Amino acid sequence: MNLTESLKWRYAVKKYSDKKVTDVDLRAILEAVNLSASSAGIQPYRIIVVGNPEIRKKLSEEGYNPQISEASHLLVFAAIANLSETHIDEYMHRMSVIRGLPLESLDNFRKILVANITGRTQEENFIWASKQAYIGLGTGIAAAAELRIDTTPMEGFNPDRFDELLALKEQGLKSVVLLALGYRDAEKDPFVNAPKVRLALESFSKLTT
Ligand SMILES: Cc1cc2nc3c(=O)[nH]c(=O)nc-3n(C[C@H](O)[C@H](O)[C@H](O)COP(=O)(O)O)c2cc1C
């Protein structure tokens, strides 16, 4: 599949049909997000797939995005609220096992990462973690489009309410951004044939000489 064609095909869907995304496709999208780049590779966010329809309904009560409950699936991108040395140690352990390296050989890398997170406030760390989540969001949108699965990225929600209903605080997470997955209702979605509004490429990107 040609990525540019897939990106032209996709749009932020407002009205979903009842058709469900299969578990195989859901897994493929999650795998693509998991393969996304992240700063230093630390992946400071998690994805919660909200299945329970009653919770989905409650989550959609506040705000203006019915896709939260109407789409086939809802992914909540949640960043780690308080990055700590423990997260870094877990990452070092993962790298040591997967790459077959002695843990001590990663000491310098570990020190740099620890200095980075301890040199910032927890709020700054959360913002940094959220930026990594957005990279995953972009990958998820593109991966779904390649499978001709529709998506809606959404910031229009109440993060505190989501954190409470999904017990994210207890998991050390805070919700950042949402991705609805499903299939467009081509008859009811007013945006189904709307041309894309984008800058001319020459205005968007400039070549320096
Ligand atoms: C981070 C982010 C947040 C967004 N939040 C919402 C939202 O809350 N509700 C919605 O319907 N669309 C939302 N959108 C969709 C944008 O409005 C849409 O991507 C943009 O208008 C470009 O149109 P297109 O994606 O259909 O090509 C969001 C998009 C992004 C990337």
The ligand as a Tripos MOL2 file, in Angstrom:
@<TRIPOS>MOLECULE
LIG
   31    33     1     0     0
SMALL
NO_CHARGES

@<TRIPOS>ATOM
      1 C1         -4.0460   16.1320   18.1060 C.3       1 LIG1
      2 C2         -5.3570   16.2070   17.3690 C.ar      1 LIG1
      3 C3         -6.5410   16.4670   18.0590 C.ar      1 LIG1
      4 C4         -7.7660   16.4690   17.3960 C.ar      1 LIG1
      5 N1         -8.9260   16.5920   18.1190 N.ar      1 LIG1
      6 C5        -10.1110   16.3900   17.4760 C.ar      1 LIG1
      7 C6        -11.3200   16.2980   18.2120 C.ar      1 LIG1
      8 O1        -11.3470   16.4180   19.4330 O.2       1 LIG1
      9 N2        -12.4690   16.0430   17.5210 N.ar      1 LIG1
     10 C7        -12.4850   15.8720   16.1590 C.ar      1 LIG1
     11 O2        -13.5550   15.6200   15.5950 O.2       1 LIG1
     12 N3        -11.3360   15.9790   15.4420 N.ar      1 LIG1
     13 C8        -10.1640   16.2070   16.0610 C.ar      1 LIG1
     14 N4         -9.0030   16.2550   15.3390 N.ar      1 LIG1
     15 C9         -9.0610   16.1130   13.8790 C.3       1 LIG1
     16 C10        -8.6270   17.3870   13.1360 C.3       1 LIG1
     17 O3         -9.6140   18.3790   13.2300 O.3       1 LIG1
     18 C11        -8.3060   17.0010   11.7090 C.3       1 LIG1
     19 O4         -7.2450   16.0660   11.7160 O.3       1 LIG1
     20 C12        -7.9180   18.2110   10.8770 C.3       1 LIG1
     21 O5         -8.9870   19.0980   10.7340 O.3       1 LIG1
     22 C13        -7.4030   17.8150    9.4990 C.3       1 LIG1
     23 O6         -8.3940   17.1010    8.7980 O.3       1 LIG1
     24 P1         -8.2490   15.5810    8.3620 P.3       1 LIG1
     25 O7         -7.5460   14.8400    9.4620 O.co2     1 LIG1
     26 O8         -9.6910   15.1260    8.2040 O.co2     1 LIG1
     27 O9         -7.4820   15.5430    7.0880 O.co2     1 LIG1
     28 C14        -7.7910   16.2830   15.9870 C.ar      1 LIG1
     29 C15        -6.5900   16.0650   15.3020 C.ar      1 LIG1
     30 C16        -5.3970   16.0040   15.9720 C.ar      1 LIG1
     31 C17        -4.1260   15.6850   15.2100 C.3       1 LIG1
@<TRIPOS>BOND
     1     1     2 1
     2     2     3 ar
     3     2    30 ar
     4     3     4 ar
     5     4     5 ar
     6     4    28 ar
     7     5     6 ar
     8     6     7 ar
     9     6    13 1
    10     7     8 2
    11     7     9 ar
    12     9    10 ar
    13    10    11 2
    14    10    12 ar
    15    12    13 ar
    16    13    14 ar
    17    14    15 1
    18    14    28 ar
    19    15    16 1
    20    16    17 1
    21    16    18 1
    22    18    19 1
    23    18    20 1
    24    20    21 1
    25    20    22 1
    26    22    23 1
    27    23    24 1
    28    24    25 2
    29    24    26 1
    30    24    27 1
    31    28    29 ar
    32    29    30 ar
    33    30    31 1
@<TRIPOS>SUBSTRUCTURE
     1 LIG1         1 GROUP 0 **** ****
